[in-house]
C-alpha cells in the first residue's frame, strides 16, 4: 500500500512539474522585429526563435528605383534549410522585372534544390547567390538580436500629430524623438496625418509613450502596413 501511495505521489509531482507555467513559457516561440536604412535600401526584419533555436525569419527590402524584394527563411536545428525570395529588380532595357528564387539546403549547407525565375524565364543560381541567403539570414539574426538587447523593435502605423495607432492595434498617446530630423519632416509630423515606420522602444508602457530611435518611412496615411512575408508553405 505504501509503495502504491508513493508511486501515485511521485506521478502527481512529476505531472505538476511538467505542466508548470515556467516550463510552458520556455518552449513558446518568440518573435523579434527590427529594421535599418543603408544607402537607398530600407529593410524590415522579423525573426522567430524557440529555446535559442532559429525557426523562421523574413525581410522586406525596398531599394528606391532599383526595386524591392521580400524573403522567408526556415531553419531546422539551427541550420538554414530553405529560403524563398520574390521581388522586382531593375533591368537595363525593360525597367523593373519580376523575379523569384527558391533554395533548399541539406544539413551541411549545400544547396540540394534551386529555382530562379526572372521575367518568366528560368536561370541557374550562381554560387555567390546561393551563399547570399546564408550570409543575409545570419546578418538579419545578428541585427535583430542586437536591437532586442537595447529594447528596440519595429513599429508601423498612423500618426495624426498627437496619437500613434500601430499596425498591431496598439495606441500610443505620446511619441518622442531620439533623432535629429530635418525641418520638413518635423513640420509634416506636426501638421499632417501620416503613415510612419520606425525603430523605437516603449519608454512608459502605462502612459503609452514611444521613443523613436530611427525613422524608416514617412508618407501619407493611404499607405498600408507591411505584413510579415510568409513565402514558405508549411
MARBA-3410 file (N, C-alpha, C, O; in Angstrom, 1 decimal):
234
0.8,-1.2,0.0,0.0,0.0,0.0,0.9,1.2,0.0,0.6,2.2,-0.7 ~ 1.9,1.2,0.9,2.8,2.4,0.9,3.5,2.6,-0.4,3.7,3.7,-0.9 ~ 3.9,1.5,-1.1,4.5,1.6,-2.4,3.6,2.2,-3.4,4.0,3.0,-4.2 ~ 2.3,1.8,-3.4,1.4,2.3,-4.4,1.2,3.8,-4.1,1.1,4.6,-5.1 ~ 1.0,4.2,-2.8,0.8,5.6,-2.5,2.0,6.4,-2.9,1.8,7.5,-3.4
3.2,5.9,-2.7,4.4,6.6,-3.1,4.5,6.8,-4.6,4.9,7.9,-5.0 ~ 4.1,5.8,-5.3,4.1,5.9,-6.8,3.1,7.0,-7.2,3.4,7.7,-8.2 ~ 1.9,7.0,-6.6,0.9,8.0,-7.0,1.4,9.4,-6.7,1.2,10.3,-7.5 ~ 2.0,9.6,-5.5,2.5,10.9,-5.2,3.6,11.3,-6.1,3.7,12.5,-6.5 ~ 4.5,10.4,-6.5,5.6,10.7,-7.4,5.0,11.1,-8.8,5.5,12.1,-9.4
4.0,10.4,-9.2,3.4,10.7,-10.5,2.8,12.1,-10.5,2.9,12.8,-11.5 ~ 2.1,12.4,-9.4,1.4,13.7,-9.3,2.4,14.8,-9.3,2.2,15.8,-9.9 ~ 3.6,14.5,-8.6,4.6,15.5,-8.5,5.2,15.8,-9.9,5.4,16.9,-10.3 ~ 5.5,14.7,-10.6,6.1,14.9,-11.9,5.2,15.5,-12.9,5.6,16.3,-13.7 ~ 3.9,15.2,-12.8,2.9,15.8,-13.7,2.8,17.3,-13.4,2.7,18.1,-14.3
2.8,17.6,-12.1,2.8,19.1,-11.8,4.0,19.8,-12.3,3.8,21.0,-12.7 ~ 5.1,19.2,-12.2,6.4,19.9,-12.7,6.3,20.1,-14.2,6.7,21.1,-14.7 ~ 5.9,19.0,-14.9,5.9,19.1,-16.4,4.9,20.1,-16.9,5.1,20.5,-18.1 ~ 3.9,20.4,-16.2,2.9,21.3,-16.7,3.0,22.7,-16.1,2.1,23.5,-16.2 ~ 4.1,23.0,-15.4,4.2,24.3,-14.7,4.3,25.4,-15.8,4.8,25.2,-16.9
3.8,26.6,-15.4,3.8,27.7,-16.4,5.2,28.1,-16.9,5.4,28.5,-18.0 ~ 6.2,27.9,-16.0,7.6,28.3,-16.4,8.1,27.4,-17.5,8.8,27.9,-18.4 ~ 7.8,26.1,-17.4,8.2,25.2,-18.5,7.5,25.6,-19.8,8.1,25.6,-20.8 ~ 6.2,25.8,-19.7,5.5,26.2,-20.9,6.0,27.5,-21.5,6.1,27.6,-22.8 ~ 6.4,28.4,-20.7,6.9,29.7,-21.2,8.2,29.5,-21.9,8.5,30.2,-22.9
9.0,28.5,-21.5,10.3,28.3,-22.1,10.2,27.7,-23.5,11.1,27.9,-24.3 ~ 9.1,27.0,-23.8,9.1,26.4,-25.1,8.2,27.2,-26.1,8.1,26.8,-27.2 ~ 7.7,28.3,-25.6,7.0,29.1,-26.6,7.9,29.8,-27.5,9.1,30.2,-27.1 ~ 7.5,30.0,-28.7,8.4,30.8,-29.7,8.3,32.3,-29.4,7.2,32.7,-28.9 ~ 9.3,33.0,-29.8,9.4,34.4,-29.6,9.7,35.1,-30.9,10.6,34.6,-31.6
9.0,36.1,-31.2,9.3,36.8,-32.5,9.9,38.2,-32.2,9.3,39.0,-31.4 ~ 11.0,38.5,-32.8,11.7,39.8,-32.6,11.6,40.5,-34.0,11.5,39.9,-35.0 ~ 11.6,41.8,-33.9,11.5,42.6,-35.1,12.5,43.7,-35.1,13.1,44.1,-34.1 ~ 12.8,44.2,-36.3,13.8,45.3,-36.4,13.8,45.9,-37.8,12.9,45.7,-38.6 ~ 14.9,46.6,-38.2,15.0,47.2,-39.5,16.2,48.1,-39.5,16.9,48.2,-38.6
16.4,48.7,-40.7,17.5,49.6,-40.8,17.4,50.3,-42.2,16.7,49.9,-43.1 ~ 18.2,51.4,-42.3,18.4,52.1,-43.6,19.9,52.0,-43.9,20.7,52.4,-43.1 ~ 20.2,51.6,-45.1,21.6,51.5,-45.6,21.5,52.1,-47.0,21.1,51.4,-47.9 ~ 22.0,53.3,-47.2,22.0,53.9,-48.5,20.6,54.1,-49.0,19.8,54.7,-48.3 ~ 20.3,53.5,-50.2,18.9,53.6,-50.8,18.0,52.5,-50.3,16.8,52.5,-50.6
18.6,51.6,-49.5,17.8,50.4,-49.1,17.2,50.6,-47.7,17.9,51.0,-46.7 ~ 15.9,50.4,-47.6,15.2,50.3,-46.3,14.7,48.9,-46.0,14.0,48.3,-46.9 ~ 15.0,48.4,-44.9,14.8,47.0,-44.6,13.9,46.8,-43.3,14.1,47.5,-42.3 ~ 12.9,45.9,-43.4,12.2,45.5,-42.3,12.5,44.0,-42.0,12.6,43.2,-42.9 ~ 12.6,43.7,-40.7,13.0,42.3,-40.3,12.1,41.7,-39.3,11.5,42.4,-38.4
11.8,40.4,-39.4,11.1,39.6,-38.5,11.9,38.3,-38.2,12.4,37.7,-39.2 ~ 11.9,37.9,-37.0,12.7,36.7,-36.6,12.1,35.9,-35.5,11.8,36.5,-34.4 ~ 11.8,34.6,-35.7,11.2,33.8,-34.7,12.1,32.7,-34.2,12.7,32.0,-35.1 ~ 12.2,32.5,-32.9,13.1,31.5,-32.4,12.4,30.8,-31.2,11.4,31.4,-30.6 ~ 12.9,29.7,-30.8,12.4,28.9,-29.6,13.6,28.3,-28.9,14.4,27.6,-29.6
13.7,28.5,-27.6,14.8,28.0,-26.9,16.1,28.3,-27.5,17.0,27.4,-27.6 ~ 16.3,29.5,-28.0,17.5,30.0,-28.7,17.8,29.3,-30.0,18.9,29.4,-30.5 ~ 16.8,28.5,-30.5,17.0,27.9,-31.8,16.2,28.7,-32.9,15.0,29.0,-32.7 ~ 16.8,29.0,-34.0,16.2,29.7,-35.1,15.1,28.8,-35.7,15.3,27.7,-36.0 ~ 13.9,29.4,-35.9,12.8,28.8,-36.6,12.6,29.3,-38.0,12.7,28.7,-39.0
12.2,30.6,-38.0,11.9,31.3,-39.3,12.3,32.7,-39.2,12.4,33.3,-38.1 ~ 12.5,33.4,-40.3,12.7,34.8,-40.4,12.2,35.3,-41.7,12.0,34.6,-42.7 ~ 12.0,36.6,-41.8,11.5,37.3,-43.0,12.1,38.7,-43.1,12.5,39.3,-42.1 ~ 12.3,39.1,-44.4,12.7,40.5,-44.6,11.8,41.1,-45.7,11.3,40.4,-46.6 ~ 11.7,42.4,-45.7,11.1,43.2,-46.7,12.0,44.4,-47.0,12.2,45.2,-46.1
12.5,44.5,-48.2,13.6,45.5,-48.5,13.1,46.3,-49.7,12.8,45.7,-50.8 ~ 13.1,47.6,-49.6,12.9,48.5,-50.8,14.2,49.2,-51.1,15.0,49.6,-50.2 ~ 14.5,49.4,-52.4,15.7,50.0,-52.9,15.5,51.1,-53.8,16.2,51.2,-54.8 ~ 14.5,51.9,-53.6,14.2,53.0,-54.4,13.9,52.6,-55.9,13.1,51.7,-56.1 ~ 14.5,53.2,-56.8,14.3,52.9,-58.2,14.9,51.6,-58.6,14.7,51.1,-59.8
15.7,50.9,-57.7,16.4,49.7,-58.1,15.5,48.5,-57.8,15.9,47.3,-58.2 ~ 14.3,48.6,-57.2,13.5,47.5,-57.0,13.2,47.2,-55.5,13.4,48.1,-54.7 ~ 12.7,46.0,-55.3,12.4,45.6,-53.9,12.4,44.1,-53.9,12.3,43.4,-54.9 ~ 12.4,43.5,-52.7,12.2,42.1,-52.5,11.7,41.8,-51.1,11.8,42.5,-50.2 ~ 11.2,40.6,-51.0,10.8,40.0,-49.7,11.2,38.6,-49.6,11.2,37.9,-50.6
11.6,38.1,-48.4,12.2,36.8,-48.3,11.6,36.1,-47.0,11.3,36.8,-46.1 ~ 11.5,34.8,-47.1,11.3,34.0,-45.9,12.4,32.9,-45.8,12.7,32.3,-46.8 ~ 12.9,32.8,-44.6,13.9,31.8,-44.3,13.4,30.8,-43.3,12.5,31.1,-42.5 ~ 13.9,29.5,-43.4,13.5,28.5,-42.4,14.7,27.7,-42.0,15.5,27.3,-42.8 ~ 14.7,27.4,-40.7,15.8,26.6,-40.1,15.3,25.3,-39.5,14.1,25.2,-39.1
16.1,24.3,-39.4,15.9,23.1,-38.7,17.2,22.8,-37.9,18.3,22.7,-38.4 ~ 17.0,22.7,-36.5,18.1,22.5,-35.6,19.2,23.6,-35.9,20.4,23.2,-35.9 ~ 18.8,24.8,-36.0,19.7,26.0,-36.2,20.5,25.9,-37.5,21.5,26.6,-37.7 ~ 20.1,25.1,-38.5,20.7,25.1,-39.8,19.7,25.6,-40.8,18.5,25.1,-40.9 ~ 20.1,26.5,-41.6,19.2,27.1,-42.7,18.9,26.0,-43.7,19.8,25.4,-44.3
17.6,25.7,-43.9,17.3,24.6,-44.8,16.5,25.1,-46.0,16.3,24.3,-47.0 ~ 15.9,26.3,-45.9,15.1,26.8,-47.1,15.0,28.3,-47.1,15.0,28.9,-46.0 ~ 15.0,28.9,-48.3,14.8,30.3,-48.4,14.0,30.5,-49.7,14.3,29.9,-50.8 ~ 13.1,31.4,-49.7,12.3,31.8,-50.8,12.3,33.4,-50.9,12.0,34.0,-49.9 ~ 12.5,33.9,-52.1,12.6,35.3,-52.3,11.7,35.7,-53.5,11.8,35.1,-54.6
11.0,36.8,-53.4,10.2,37.3,-54.5,10.4,38.8,-54.5,10.6,39.4,-53.5 ~ 10.4,39.4,-55.7,10.6,40.8,-55.8,10.6,41.3,-57.3,10.3,40.6,-58.2 ~ 11.2,42.5,-57.4,11.4,43.1,-58.7,12.8,43.7,-58.7,13.2,44.3,-57.7 ~ 13.5,43.5,-59.8,14.8,44.1,-60.0,14.9,45.0,-61.2,14.1,44.8,-62.2 ~ 15.8,45.9,-61.2,16.0,46.8,-62.3,16.8,46.1,-63.5,17.9,45.7,-63.3
16.1,46.1,-64.6,16.8,45.6,-65.8,17.2,46.8,-66.7,16.5,47.8,-66.8 ~ 18.3,46.6,-67.4,18.8,47.7,-68.2,17.9,48.2,-69.3,17.9,49.3,-69.7 ~ 17.1,47.2,-69.8,16.3,47.5,-71.0,14.8,47.6,-70.7,14.1,48.4,-71.3 ~ 14.4,46.8,-69.8,12.9,46.6,-69.5,12.4,47.3,-68.2,11.3,47.1,-67.9 ~ 13.3,48.0,-67.6,12.9,48.6,-66.3,12.8,47.6,-65.2,13.6,46.7,-65.1
11.8,47.7,-64.3,11.6,46.7,-63.2,11.0,45.4,-63.8,10.0,45.5,-64.5 ~ 11.6,44.3,-63.5,11.1,43.0,-63.9,11.0,42.1,-62.7,11.7,42.2,-61.7 ~ 10.0,41.2,-62.7,9.7,40.3,-61.5,10.7,39.2,-61.5,11.2,38.7,-62.5 ~ 11.0,38.7,-60.3,11.9,37.5,-60.1,11.5,36.7,-58.9,10.9,37.3,-58.0 ~ 11.9,35.5,-58.9,11.7,34.6,-57.7,12.8,33.6,-57.6,13.3,33.1,-58.6
13.3,33.4,-56.3,14.4,32.5,-56.0,13.9,31.5,-55.0,13.2,31.9,-54.0 ~ 14.2,30.2,-55.1,13.8,29.2,-54.1,15.0,28.3,-54.0,15.4,27.6,-54.9 ~ 15.5,28.1,-52.7,16.6,27.3,-52.5,16.3,26.4,-51.3,15.8,26.9,-50.3 ~ 16.7,25.1,-51.3,16.7,24.2,-50.2,18.1,23.7,-50.0,18.8,23.4,-50.9 ~ 18.5,23.7,-48.7,19.8,23.2,-48.3,19.8,21.9,-47.5,18.8,21.7,-46.8
20.8,21.1,-47.5,20.9,20.0,-46.7,21.5,20.4,-45.3,21.8,21.6,-45.1 ~ 21.8,19.4,-44.5,22.3,19.7,-43.1,23.7,20.3,-43.2,24.2,20.8,-42.2 ~ 24.4,20.1,-44.3,25.8,20.6,-44.5,25.8,22.0,-45.1,26.9,22.5,-45.4 ~ 24.6,22.6,-45.4,24.6,23.9,-46.0,24.8,23.9,-47.5,25.0,24.9,-48.1 ~ 24.7,22.7,-48.1,24.8,22.6,-49.6,23.4,22.6,-50.2,22.4,22.1,-49.7
23.3,23.4,-51.3,22.0,23.5,-52.0,21.7,22.2,-52.7,22.4,21.8,-53.6 ~ 20.5,21.7,-52.3,20.1,20.4,-53.0,18.9,20.7,-53.9,18.5,19.8,-54.6 ~ 18.3,21.9,-53.9,17.3,22.3,-54.8,17.4,23.8,-55.0,17.6,24.5,-54.1 ~ 17.2,24.2,-56.3,17.3,25.6,-56.6,16.4,25.9,-57.8,16.3,25.1,-58.7 ~ 15.8,27.1,-57.7,14.9,27.5,-58.8,15.0,29.1,-58.8,14.9,29.7,-57.8
15.3,29.6,-60.0,15.4,31.0,-60.2,14.7,31.4,-61.5,15.1,31.0,-62.6 ~ 13.6,32.1,-61.3,12.8,32.6,-62.4,12.9,34.1,-62.5,12.6,34.8,-61.5 ~ 13.2,34.6,-63.6,13.4,36.1,-63.8,12.6,36.5,-65.1,13.0,36.0,-66.2 ~ 11.6,37.3,-64.9,10.8,37.8,-66.1,10.3,36.6,-66.9,10.2,36.7,-68.1 ~ 9.8,35.6,-66.2,9.2,34.4,-66.8,10.2,33.4,-67.4,9.7,32.4,-67.9
11.5,33.6,-67.3,12.5,32.7,-67.8,13.3,32.1,-66.6,13.4,32.7,-65.6 ~ 13.7,30.8,-66.8,14.4,30.1,-65.8,16.0,30.2,-66.0,16.5,30.1,-67.1 ~ 16.7,30.5,-64.9,18.1,30.7,-64.9,18.7,29.9,-63.8,18.0,29.6,-62.8 ~ 20.0,29.5,-63.9,20.7,28.8,-62.8,21.1,29.9,-61.7,21.4,31.0,-62.1 ~ 21.1,29.5,-60.5,21.6,30.4,-59.4,23.2,30.2,-59.3,23.6,29.1,-59.3
23.9,31.3,-59.3,25.3,31.3,-59.2,25.7,31.0,-57.7,24.9,31.2,-56.8 ~ 26.9,30.5,-57.5,27.4,30.2,-56.1,27.3,31.3,-55.2,27.0,31.2,-54.0 ~ 27.6,32.6,-55.7,27.5,33.7,-54.8,26.1,34.0,-54.4,25.8,34.6,-53.3 ~ 25.1,33.7,-55.3,23.7,33.9,-55.0,23.2,32.9,-53.9,22.4,33.3,-53.1 ~ 23.7,31.7,-54.0,23.4,30.7,-53.1,23.9,31.0,-51.7,23.3,30.8,-50.7
25.1,31.5,-51.7,25.8,31.9,-50.4,25.1,33.2,-49.8,25.2,33.4,-48.6 ~ 24.5,34.0,-50.7,23.9,35.2,-50.2,22.8,35.0,-49.2,22.7,35.8,-48.3 ~ 22.0,34.0,-49.4,20.9,33.7,-48.5,21.5,33.3,-47.1,21.0,33.8,-46.1 ~ 22.6,32.5,-47.1,23.2,32.2,-45.8,23.7,33.4,-45.1,23.5,33.6,-43.9 ~ 24.4,34.3,-45.8,25.0,35.5,-45.2,23.9,36.5,-44.8,24.0,37.0,-43.7
22.9,36.7,-45.6,21.9,37.7,-45.2,21.0,37.2,-44.1,20.6,38.0,-43.2 ~ 20.8,35.9,-44.0,20.0,35.4,-42.9,20.8,35.5,-41.6,20.2,35.8,-40.5 ~ 22.1,35.3,-41.6,22.9,35.4,-40.4,22.9,36.9,-40.0,22.9,37.2,-38.8 ~ 23.1,37.8,-40.9,23.1,39.2,-40.6,21.8,39.7,-40.0,21.7,40.4,-39.1 ~ 20.6,39.2,-40.6,19.3,39.5,-40.0,19.2,39.1,-38.6,18.8,39.9,-37.7
19.6,37.9,-38.2,19.6,37.5,-36.8,20.4,38.4,-35.9,20.0,38.8,-34.9 ~ 21.7,38.6,-36.4,22.6,39.4,-35.6,22.0,40.8,-35.3,22.1,41.4,-34.2 ~ 21.4,41.4,-36.4,20.9,42.8,-36.3,19.7,42.8,-35.4,19.6,43.7,-34.5 ~ 18.8,41.9,-35.5,17.5,41.9,-34.7,17.8,41.6,-33.3,17.3,42.3,-32.4 ~ 18.7,40.7,-33.0,19.0,40.3,-31.6,19.8,41.5,-31.0,19.6,41.7,-29.8
20.6,42.2,-31.7,21.3,43.4,-31.2,20.3,44.5,-30.8,20.4,45.1,-29.7 ~ 19.3,44.7,-31.7,18.3,45.7,-31.4,17.4,45.3,-30.2,17.1,46.1,-29.3 ~ 17.1,44.0,-30.1,16.3,43.5,-29.0,17.0,43.7,-27.6,16.3,44.0,-26.6 ~ 18.3,43.5,-27.6,19.1,43.7,-26.4,18.9,45.2,-25.9,19.1,45.5,-24.7 ~ 18.7,46.1,-26.8,18.6,47.5,-26.5,17.1,47.9,-26.2,16.8,49.0,-26.0
16.2,46.9,-26.3,14.8,47.1,-26.2,14.1,47.8,-27.3,13.0,48.3,-27.2 ~ 14.8,47.7,-28.5,14.3,48.4,-29.7,13.6,47.4,-30.6,14.1,46.2,-30.8 ~ 12.5,47.8,-31.2,11.7,46.9,-32.1,11.2,47.8,-33.3,11.3,49.0,-33.3 ~ 10.6,47.1,-34.3,10.0,47.8,-35.4,8.5,48.2,-35.1,7.7,47.4,-34.6 ~ 8.2,49.4,-35.4,6.8,49.9,-35.3,6.3,50.5,-36.6,7.1,51.2,-37.3
5.1,50.2,-36.9,4.4,50.8,-38.1,3.0,51.3,-37.7,2.4,50.7,-36.8 ~ 2.6,52.3,-38.4,1.2,52.8,-38.1,0.9,54.2,-38.5,1.7,54.8,-39.2 ~ -0.2,54.7,-38.1,-0.6,56.1,-38.5,-0.4,57.0,-37.3,-0.6,56.7,-36.2 ~ 0.1,58.2,-37.7,0.3,59.3,-36.7,-0.5,60.5,-37.1,-0.3,61.0,-38.3 ~ -1.3,61.0,-36.2,-2.1,62.2,-36.6,-1.6,63.5,-35.9,-2.4,64.5,-35.9
-0.4,63.4,-35.5,0.2,64.6,-34.8,0.1,64.6,-33.3,0.8,65.3,-32.6 ~ -0.8,63.7,-32.8,-1.0,63.6,-31.3,-0.9,62.2,-30.9,-0.4,61.9,-29.8 ~ -1.5,61.2,-31.7,-1.6,59.8,-31.3,-1.0,58.9,-32.4,-1.2,59.2,-33.6 ~ -0.4,57.9,-31.9,0.2,56.9,-32.9,-0.7,55.6,-32.8,-0.8,55.0,-31.7 ~ -1.2,55.2,-33.9,-2.0,54.0,-33.9,-1.2,52.9,-34.7,-1.1,53.0,-35.9
-0.7,51.9,-33.9,0.2,51.0,-34.5,-0.6,49.9,-35.3,-1.8,49.7,-35.1 ~ 0.2,49.2,-36.2,-0.5,48.2,-37.1,-0.9,47.0,-36.3,-1.8,46.3,-36.8 ~ -0.4,46.8,-35.1,-0.9,45.7,-34.3,-2.0,46.0,-33.3,-2.3,45.2,-32.4 ~ -2.6,47.2,-33.6,-3.8,47.6,-32.8,-3.5,48.3,-31.5,-4.5,48.6,-30.8 ~ -2.3,48.7,-31.2,-2.0,49.4,-30.0,-2.1,50.9,-30.3,-2.0,51.4,-31.4
-2.4,51.7,-29.2,-2.5,53.1,-29.3,-1.5,53.8,-28.4,-1.5,53.4,-27.2 ~ -0.7,54.7,-28.9,0.3,55.4,-28.0,-0.1,56.9,-28.0,-0.2,57.5,-29.1 ~ -0.1,57.5,-26.8,-0.6,58.9,-26.7,0.6,59.9,-26.8,0.3,61.1,-26.9 ~ 1.8,59.4,-26.9,2.9,60.3,-27.0,4.0,59.6,-27.8,4.3,58.4,-27.6 ~ 4.7,60.4,-28.6,5.8,59.9,-29.4,7.0,60.8,-29.3,6.9,62.0,-29.7
8.1,60.3,-28.7,9.3,61.1,-28.5,10.3,60.8,-29.6,10.3,59.6,-30.1 ~ 11.1,61.7,-29.9,12.1,61.5,-31.0,13.5,61.6,-30.4,13.9,62.6,-29.8 ~ 14.3,60.5,-30.6,15.6,60.5,-30.2,16.6,60.6,-31.4,17.6,59.9,-31.5 ~ 16.2,61.4,-32.4,16.9,61.5,-33.6,16.7,62.9,-34.2,15.5,63.4,-34.1 ~ 17.7,63.6,-34.7,17.6,64.9,-35.2,17.0,64.7,-36.6,17.6,64.2,-37.5
15.8,65.3,-36.8,15.1,65.2,-38.1,15.1,66.5,-38.8,15.1,67.6,-38.2 ~ 15.1,66.4,-40.2,15.0,67.6,-41.0,13.8,68.4,-40.7,12.8,67.9,-40.2 ~ 13.8,69.7,-40.9,12.7,70.6,-40.6,11.4,70.2,-41.3,10.3,70.3,-40.7 ~ 11.5,69.8,-42.6,10.3,69.4,-43.3,9.7,68.2,-42.7,8.4,68.0,-42.8 ~ 10.5,67.3,-42.2,9.9,66.1,-41.6,9.2,66.4,-40.3,8.1,65.9,-40.0
9.8,67.3,-39.5,9.2,67.8,-38.2,7.9,68.5,-38.5,6.9,68.2,-37.8 ~ 7.9,69.3,-39.6,6.6,70.0,-40.0,5.5,69.0,-40.4,4.4,69.2,-40.0 ~ 5.9,68.0,-41.1,4.9,67.0,-41.6,4.4,66.3,-40.4,3.2,66.1,-40.3 ~ 5.2,65.8,-39.5,4.8,65.1,-38.3,3.9,65.9,-37.4,3.0,65.4,-36.7 ~ 4.1,67.2,-37.5,3.3,68.1,-36.6,1.9,68.4,-37.2,1.0,68.7,-36.4
1.8,68.5,-38.5,0.6,69.0,-39.1,-0.2,68.1,-39.9,-1.4,68.4,-40.1 ~ 0.3,67.0,-40.4,-0.5,66.2,-41.3,-0.6,64.7,-40.8,0.3,64.2,-40.1 ~ -1.8,64.1,-41.1,-1.9,62.7,-40.9,-0.9,61.9,-41.7,-0.9,62.1,-42.9 ~ -0.2,61.0,-41.1,0.9,60.3,-41.9,1.0,58.9,-41.5,0.5,58.5,-40.4 ~ 1.5,58.1,-42.4,1.9,56.7,-42.1,3.4,56.7,-41.8,4.2,57.2,-42.6
3.8,56.1,-40.7,5.3,56.1,-40.4,5.7,54.7,-39.9,4.9,54.0,-39.4 ~ 6.9,54.4,-40.2,7.5,53.2,-39.7,8.9,53.6,-39.1,9.6,54.5,-39.6 ~ 9.2,53.0,-38.0,10.5,53.4,-37.3,10.9,52.3,-36.3,10.2,51.4,-36.0 ~ 12.2,52.5,-35.9,12.7,51.7,-34.8,12.5,52.5,-33.5,12.8,53.7,-33.5 ~ 12.0,51.8,-32.5,11.8,52.5,-31.2,11.6,51.6,-30.1,11.7,50.4,-30.2
11.3,52.2,-28.9,11.0,51.4,-27.7,9.9,52.0,-26.9,9.7,53.2,-27.0 ~ 9.3,51.2,-26.1,8.3,51.7,-25.2,9.0,52.3,-24.0,9.7,51.6,-23.2 ~ 8.8,53.6,-23.8,9.5,54.3,-22.7,8.7,54.2,-21.4,9.2,54.1,-20.3 ~ 7.4,54.3,-21.6,6.5,54.2,-20.5,5.2,53.5,-20.9,4.4,54.0,-21.6 ~ 5.1,52.2,-20.6,4.0,51.4,-21.1,2.7,51.8,-20.5,1.7,51.8,-21.2
2.7,52.2,-19.2,1.4,52.6,-18.6,0.9,53.9,-19.3,-0.4,54.0,-19.5 ~ 1.7,54.8,-19.6,1.3,56.1,-20.2,1.3,56.1,-21.7,1.1,57.1,-22.3 ~ 1.6,54.9,-22.2,1.6,54.7,-23.7,2.6,55.7,-24.4,2.1,56.5,-25.3 ~ 3.8,55.7,-24.0,4.8,56.6,-24.6,5.8,55.7,-25.4,6.4,54.8,-24.9 ~ 6.0,56.1,-26.7,7.0,55.5,-27.5,8.2,56.5,-27.8,8.0,57.7,-27.9
9.4,55.9,-27.8,10.6,56.7,-28.1,11.2,56.2,-29.4,11.6,55.1,-29.5 ~ 11.2,57.1,-30.4,11.7,56.7,-31.8,13.2,56.9,-31.8,13.7,58.0,-31.4 ~ 13.9,55.9,-32.3,15.4,56.0,-32.4,15.8,56.2,-33.8,16.9,56.7,-34.1 ~ 15.0,55.6,-34.8,15.4,55.8,-36.2,14.1,55.8,-37.1,13.4,54.8,-37.0 ~ 13.9,56.8,-37.8,12.7,56.9,-38.7,13.1,56.1,-40.0,14.1,56.4,-40.7
12.2,55.2,-40.4,12.4,54.4,-41.6,11.6,54.9,-42.8,12.1,54.9,-43.9 ~ 10.4,55.3,-42.5,9.5,55.7,-43.6,8.5,56.8,-43.1,8.0,56.6,-42.0 ~ 8.3,57.8,-43.9,7.3,58.8,-43.6,6.5,59.1,-44.9,7.2,59.6,-45.9 ~ 5.2,58.8,-44.9,4.5,59.0,-46.2,3.0,59.4,-45.8,2.7,59.5,-44.6 ~ 2.2,59.5,-46.8,0.8,59.9,-46.5,0.0,58.7,-45.9,0.5,57.5,-46.0
-1.1,59.0,-45.3,-1.8,58.0,-44.5,-2.6,56.9,-45.3,-3.3,56.1,-44.8 ~ -2.4,57.0,-46.7,-3.1,56.0,-47.5,-2.2,54.8,-47.6,-2.6,53.7,-48.1 ~ -0.9,54.9,-47.1,0.0,53.7,-47.2,-0.5,52.6,-46.2,-1.0,53.0,-45.1 ~ -0.3,51.4,-46.6,-0.8,50.3,-45.7,0.4,49.6,-45.0,1.5,49.7,-45.4 ~ 0.1,48.9,-43.9,1.1,48.2,-43.1,1.8,47.2,-43.9,1.2,46.5,-44.8
3.1,47.0,-43.7,3.8,45.9,-44.3,3.7,44.7,-43.5,4.2,44.6,-42.4 ~ 3.0,43.7,-44.0,2.9,42.4,-43.3,4.1,41.6,-43.4,4.9,41.7,-44.4 ~ 4.4,40.7,-42.4,5.5,39.8,-42.5,5.3,38.9,-43.7,4.3,38.2,-43.8 ~ 6.3,38.8,-44.5,6.2,37.8,-45.7,6.2,36.4,-45.2,7.0,36.0,-44.3 ~ 5.3,35.6,-45.7,5.2,34.2,-45.4,5.2,33.4,-46.8,4.1,33.1,-47.3
6.4,33.2,-47.3,6.5,32.6,-48.6,6.8,31.1,-48.7,6.8,30.5,-49.7 ~ 7.0,30.5,-47.5,7.2,29.1,-47.4,6.0,28.4,-46.9,5.5,28.7,-45.8 ~ 5.5,27.4,-47.6,4.3,26.7,-47.2,4.7,25.7,-46.1,5.7,25.0,-46.2 ~ 3.8,25.6,-45.1,4.1,24.7,-44.0,3.7,23.3,-44.4,3.9,22.3,-43.6
END
